[in-house]
Amino acid sequence: MEDMIFYDRLQFAFTITFHYMFPQLTMGLSLLIVYLKGKYLLNNIEKYNDAAKFLMKIFAVNFTIGIVTGIPMEFQFGTNWAKFSELTGGIIGQTLAMEGTFSFFLESSFLVLFLFGEKRMSKRMHFLMGFLVFLGSWASGWFILATNAWMQNPVGYEILESGKFVISDFGAIFTNPWLLPAFLHNQIAALTTSSFVMASIGAFYILRKKHVEYGKLFLKTGVIFGFVSSVLLAMPTGDWNAKNVAKYQPAAFAAMEGIFETEEGGAEIVLIGQPNMVEEKLDNKIAVPNILSFLTYQDWDTEIPGMDQFTEEELPDNIPALYYSYHIMVGLGTIFIAVMGLAVFFLRKKKLYSIKSLLWAIMFLFPFPYIANITGWYTAELGRQPFLVYGLLKTADGVSPTVSSGNTLFTLLGFVGIYILLGFLFLLLVGKVIHEGPKPLTSKTH
């Protein structure tokens, strides 16, 4: 049974990790495209329209690969996690169906119109198509996060004699106190990824002295959006999410912060340290006293329960992975603020385009928001373990008893092979779009 659970979790972790590299870019790019189309609508400068259409090509490739990689992930609800689906389908089936019906079709339908219908539309109508693509992509994130928020903090439900969960208060699902901060943090994180990708493309064009005017536009826009979104990731959305974890999942909060023993008179915040599960302590710890209590409760002396206050069944089942995921996410977020803050400073000084070292740094930084997003999701999901529905349904009780670990491992290896090919195809197609660049500037852009 332990092997079965391990491979079921491993397969889902792999497929969703690979899949989520694509939605985070589409959700962020959709807002940046709307911004550029809005600038074009207001200023009638073709450069903004060309830039928007260029980004939409990347969006379309990304969206297509996202669909392909998302389908196997959803089938796993019926294969590897049939018991979970049977027990909770009355709730999560509602939100997932709404995502597919309202959001996916809205996004995909208007994407086609945006890509191929510009010549038949007015400028305002084409802008509206781009806005509806943005609305569909963000609505999709809302429904997915509503599903996850219910698993993290179940509300508005009742349990039948058969053990099945059904909705008792539909409104509670969408007013879940976990949902709004998680949604805002996720969407801002997606915008951060897209801003870094956009800025990276701009830096690449400037360094290669190719499509330089577009490069300056991409770099300036990406840096500004990247700095603002990076700050918003930390405050208020990241802070709000951390306080939610402390309130609703205190055992997970203690684990991700590395608090093995309850500290009287205020909890320290750990900057560096390695979990030692044998001796139940952090090795080589560097910490600042009382800061965690102040950040969490705005009081220097509030006691925060450590892992010693919880039973083994209440604690996450992989504390080191949770701890490192959380600290990688926070560490990278801090680096993002520093780099983009420096870039904004030099942008205001009108020196950014000529500082090659900073341009190289921005160009090579683009993969790291992906890593931060993924480790952020790992933090949320590892923190919820050993539950599928926090406090109510154990992970071990949600697997499919008839699907063997060997079958799961076999299909996982197949997914790995296929996804590697898809990854190469994605890089090839996007690389071609970036190599070709936006169409040449016309006299109207000046």
PyMOL commands that set and color helices and strands:
alter all, ss='L'
color gray80, all
select helices_A, chain A and resi 2-20+23-43+46-75+82-116+118-120+123-152+170-174+179-208+212-248+250-257+291-297+307-309+319-348+352-354+356-364+367-384+395-397+405-436+443-445
alter helices_A, ss='H'
color red, helices_A
select strands_A, chain A and resi 157-159+165-167+269-276+281-288+387-389+393-394
alter strands_A, ss='S'
color yellow, strands_A
deselect
rebuild
show_as cartoon
